[in-house]
């Protein structure tokens, strides 16, 4: 089919059988699979590496919580299906080239060639999910531990538990 007639065809999301039969895909949660389909839905053939999708969008579209959506995106990343080309944040308003004003992260699907890469070697699809058992424990989650006691608490980040008879119990919170 020639390029000029493609505009008449309906759009679709392509999931390959070899992709779905992969152990990494089988290990994904239902939320991660749904978000992967939504990210692939935004791929138009020439925007890989520039696919904008935020945790908030995922939560709204799928009817799940923001924490659940964030965990599913992390799961997709650790399994090798997506790569964050540019991380978004609430305080981030403009990129270094001063061209785009997008607070959401920009993703690249590893199954397709990169439209963001400069060199020819970095344009090829990486398909990191095909090596998933090997890369499974190489990406460490970025979690900080924050003390419950505030800025003047104990240096270890824990405090004495007043409810425990011996006072040896400790509580530590995870920062988001």
C-alpha positions in Angstrom: 0.0 0.0 0.0 1.4 3.4 -0.9 1.9 6.1 1.7 -0.7 8.5 0.3 -3.5 5.9 0.9 -2.6 5.2 4.5 -4.7 8.1 5.8 -7.9 6.3 4.8 -7.1 3.2 6.9 -8.3 3.1 10.5 -5.6 3.2 13.2 -4.8 0.1 15.2 -2.5 -1.1 18.0 -0.2 -3.9 17.0 0.7 -6.5 19.5 2.9 -9.3 18.1 2.3 -12.9 19.3 6.1 -13.3 19.9 5.8 -10.2 22.1 2.9 -11.5 24.2 4.4 -15.0 24.5 7.5 -13.6 26.0 8.1 -14.4 29.7 8.6 -10.7 30.5 5.1 -9.9 29.1 3.6 -12.9 30.9 5.0 -11.6 34.1 3.4 -8.1 33.8 0.4 -7.2 35.9 -2.9 -6.4 34.2 -2.4 -2.7 34.8 1.0 -2.7 33.2 -0.3 -4.5 30.2 -3.2 -2.0 29.8 -0.8 1.0 30.2 1.6 -0.6 27.6 -1.4 -0.9 25.2 -2.2 2.8 25.8 1.4 3.9 25.2 1.5 1.8 22.0 -1.8 3.5 21.0 0.0 6.9 21.0 2.7 5.6 18.7 2.1 6.9 15.2 5.2 5.5 13.4 7.3 8.6 13.7 7.2 9.7 17.4 9.0 6.9 19.3 11.0 8.6 22.0 8.5 11.5 22.1 5.4 9.6 23.3 4.0 11.7 26.1 2.2 9.8 28.8 1.9 10.8 32.5 1.0 8.9 35.6 -2.0 11.1 35.9 -3.2 10.3 32.4 -2.8 6.6 33.1 -4.7 6.8 36.3 -7.6 8.8 34.7 -7.9 6.6 31.6 -7.8 3.3 33.4 -9.7 4.3 36.5 -6.9 3.3 38.8 -5.0 5.2 41.5 -1.9 7.3 40.7 0.3 5.1 42.8 -0.9 2.0 41.0 -0.3 3.7 37.7 3.2 4.8 38.7 4.0 1.2 39.9 2.8 -0.2 36.5 5.0 2.3 34.6 8.0 1.3 36.7 7.1 -2.4 36.1 7.1 -1.8 32.3 10.4 0.0 32.6 12.1 -2.8 34.7 10.8 -5.4 32.3 12.3 -3.6 29.4 9.2 -2.6 27.4 9.6 1.2 27.7 12.4 3.6 28.3 11.9 7.2 29.7 13.7 9.5 27.2 12.8 12.5 29.2 11.4 12.4 32.8 8.6 14.7 33.6 7.9 16.4 36.9 5.5 18.9 38.3 8.2 21.6 38.5 9.6 20.9 35.0 8.1 23.2 32.4 10.5 23.4 29.4 13.2 21.2 28.1 16.9 22.2 27.5 16.2 23.1 23.8 13.4 25.4 24.9 11.1 23.9 22.3 8.6 21.8 24.2 6.6 22.7 27.2 5.5 19.2 28.5 5.4 18.3 32.1 4.8 14.6 31.4 7.4 12.0 30.7 8.4 11.1 27.1 8.6 7.4 26.5 10.3 5.2 23.9 8.9 1.7 23.0 11.8 -0.7 22.8 10.1 -2.8 20.2 10.3 -0.1 17.6 13.2 2.0 16.2 13.9 5.3 18.0 12.9 8.5 16.3 14.8 10.5 19.0 18.3 8.9 18.6 21.0 10.7 16.6 23.4 7.9 15.6 22.4 5.0 13.4 23.3 2.3 16.0 21.1 3.9 18.6 18.1 4.0 16.3 17.6 0.3 16.2 15.0 -1.4 18.4 16.6 -2.6 21.6 13.9 -5.1 22.6 15.2 -5.2 26.1 12.3 -7.3 27.3 13.7 -10.2 25.3 16.6 -10.3 27.8 14.3 -9.8 30.8 15.5 -12.6 33.1 19.0 -11.2 32.7 18.1 -7.6 33.3 15.5 -8.3 35.9 17.5 -7.2 38.9 19.7 -4.6 37.3 17.4 -1.6 37.7 17.2 -0.5 41.3 14.1 1.4 42.4 14.9 4.9 43.6 13.4 5.0 47.1 14.5 7.2 49.9 13.7 6.6 53.6 12.5 9.6 55.5 12.2 9.8 59.2 8.8 10.2 60.9 10.3 12.5 63.6 11.0 15.5 61.4 14.2 17.5 60.9 15.4 17.2 64.5 14.9 13.4 64.9 17.6 10.8 65.5 20.4 10.5 63.0 19.5 6.9 62.1 16.1 8.0 60.7 14.2 6.0 63.3 12.5 7.0 66.6 11.6 5.3 69.7 8.2 3.7 69.7 6.2 4.9 72.6 3.6 2.2 72.3 6.1 -0.6 72.7 6.8 -1.7 76.3 10.5 -1.9 75.7 10.6 1.1 73.4 12.6 -0.9 70.8 10.1 -0.8 67.9 10.9 1.7 65.1 8.9 3.2 62.3 10.3 4.5 59.0 8.2 6.0 56.2 8.9 5.8 52.5 9.2 9.0 50.6 7.4 9.3 47.3 
